[in-house]
Amino acid sequence: MQPALLAERAKARSVDYLLPQARAQYGPRIDFQATYGYQRDNIEVAPGTFRSRSGWSSTASAILTQPLYTFGRNAAATRTAAAQISFERAVLRSTEAQVLFDATSAYVSVIRDRAGIAIARDNLSLLERELSDNRARFAVHAATATDVDQVETRVGVARAQLLSAQRAIETSEAEFVHMVGALPGNLSQPNPLRLPTESLEEAYAFADLHNPVIEAANARERNSRAQWDAARADLLPRVDLRGRADFGSATPYSDSLRQTGLRGEVVISGPLFDSGLRRARVAEAKEANDADWRLVDQAGRDTRNDLAASWSEWQTLQASTVSLEHAVASAQSAYDGALVQERAGFRTTLEVLDLARELLSARTSLNAATSGAYIAQARILRVMGVMEQEYLFPDLPANDPETHFDRAKHSGDVPLVTPALRAVDGVFLSSPANRPNRDRSATMHAIAAQASPAPSQKYR
């Protein structure tokens, strides 16, 4: 398991506790204060005549504070916490998707580079046999020294290509260990991937709902909108219930006599004049929220751009593999035939070498296209938001952040008090739902998606 992924999961669990912290603000708070001290005073009772009083005393107090109505302050804090949790969940999903994609890419790269070594070795073996044949033919004056030199040149290049292929596999195996945390060993061909949609327009609509980057952008916008609500609520008064119980010395100069006191009051407090400070904070929060709203549009554009590029790459490489398979078969047949013709004197050595190079090129291109198509399809899944264990391996137990969240979310609640105050405190706040997309390009894609057939498979 990737340490970065484990760290992100722990961070997501830590953010879960922001909600009970915010909800705890609805409930009562009780503080205590205890003092024990010495006091000495000199009091002038007549001109030039002083009377001294001193002594030790102690006091103890308990102070109760219960918010009654904050005009949305506590509700805004709760929504801020919920948005931060949603943001961190989206970051976690994005991290998990990237880890799975990187592991998939590393897996396929090892298979590709191992096949690349096999291709390079086959090419070198083929050219070494050609060199041996040409040397034998040269010995009986059936080939020229130029023919031998041409083959030796190609053999030298083939050996260099084999060394390059060995370096590539060492790099890809090191990347595999980095991403997976184990040596690759014997790898089988990866399982085929399936897409939850059949067309690019469907994929656009799907990604708008499931892509974690868009989800994170929406959560960030909800967060700044809640902060805007909190800034506006700070312009209004608040109502609190306060209670105080005191037990201490009757006089600050003696601890021998005691007194007790109880006080209860409903306090209405609010700003009168602050030279425009709170208004400026509201304006700042409003513009910050508008910026986050625009970033939601940008996240959508970036997602659709990545999706279009990945989809085009996948379709191109997938179609290329079919053509390259025929090309490899034809190149192999042409080389085998030319080899026979060369021995019969109907083909030159250079022609045979050129056909060998074409065979190498076709096999190399097919190997690269096959792996590239798989990685491009995996990238499509990542951009769409389904490069997740839940989708790829539904039968395996997966990490479920909801389990931890369910245990944590009510830990700050006070029975009866919290639900009642929450029901009324957010009356003046804006809706907590995601805002609509304002980007014109998103509207065009949405119209195209509505015109396309419904996805054949559903997710979530």
Phi, psi and omega in degrees: 000136181294128177302324180296323179291317178298322178295320180293324177295319178295321178296320178297321178294323180293323181291335177305331184280356175294325182292310177298330175296318180290318181291335178295340180291342176286333186272176180286157176231129180239124178241158176232159178214130179229136180226151171213118187207173181247140179223136177225130179229140171250118185246126178278111182267340176207160181305118179083358182245122182244148177239127185258135176227134181205162178164173178259144179213162180221149177218155174219136183224148171235129185240125178253131175231123180232109176296136177257313179206121183251008180056035173103356181298309181291323178295321178295321178296322178295317179292325176299315179297317180297321179293322178295322177295316178298320179298315182292326176298318179295320177297320178297315178299318179296319179295315179298318179296319180293320179296315178296319179295315180297320178294318178297315179298319179294319179300310182293325180295322177296315178299316180298313184287331173293320175294325178297322176295318179298320179294316180296321179292318177300319180295316179295317179298319179298315181289326177294322175295321178297320179294317178299318179296318182291325176294320177295319179291325178295324180297332179254018176062030176263354177219158182264167176296328177297319178301316180296317180297321179299317180291319179299323177298313180295325179296318178299318178295319180296322178295320177295322178295324177294319177297321178295321178294323177294320177296321180297318181289325177296320178294315182290326177291323176296320178294324178298314178298320180297319185275324187260329181086018179208159177290149185294323181063208178274117183255133173272170179295140182293153178295146177298144177266150176234143179262145179281358178226166183249347181224163180294321180296321175296322180296323176302308182297322180295315182295326178301332182265334191239346183294127184292334178292317176295320178299318179293320178297319177295320179294321178295322177294319178296325179297308181292331176292321177295324177292326174296316177300320180294321179295321177291322179295333181290347175282343186260165177285179174216156182238127181228151172256128180235139176224148182216135175237128183238145174215120183188194182289144178288335179223146181288358184253359182208144180254013185276331179251139185244158174216153177235158179206143176233137180218135175227140183203149171259125187246125172253120182228153180182167182282146173250310181206127180224023179061029177086009183298310183291322177298320178295323178294322177296315180297320179297314181295323179297313180291324177296322178292321178297323177297316179294326177296319177295326180292335173297317177298319180294321177299321177296316178298313181300319180296313181295325178294314178297320181294317179297317180295315181293320180296316179297318179297316181297313181297318181295312182292323178296318177291326181295325183298324179296314179295320182290329175298317176294322180295319179296315179299317180293318180296321178295316179296318180296319180293315180300318179293319180295327179296317178294318180294326178296317181293334178272356178089011181263353179228144177275163178298321181297321178296320178295319179295321178296320178292326176295321178293321177295323177295316178299315181297318181294316180294319179295317180295320179296318179298316180292320181292321180297312179291321180297321179296320180294316180294321178296321178294321176296323178295323176300315178299320180295316181292325179289339179096021180238015174279070185223155180300323181302326182269317184283321183229071186296341182274350182267147177294134184242159175293129182238100181294340180296328181299312179291321181297319180298327179285331188265332195293331183260007185290344177260007183275145170251123183309138179071314184292306184298312179299321182293314181289326178295328184293333185250341189288333184260022184297322187268003182276162177286169180293140179278001183286163176297144178279155179291155179283132181259000184281129182295323180296326178294323178296318179297318179294324180295320178296318179295323180293324179292330180282341181275161179297156179292148179304141182282340181233146182249149176224132181065000000 
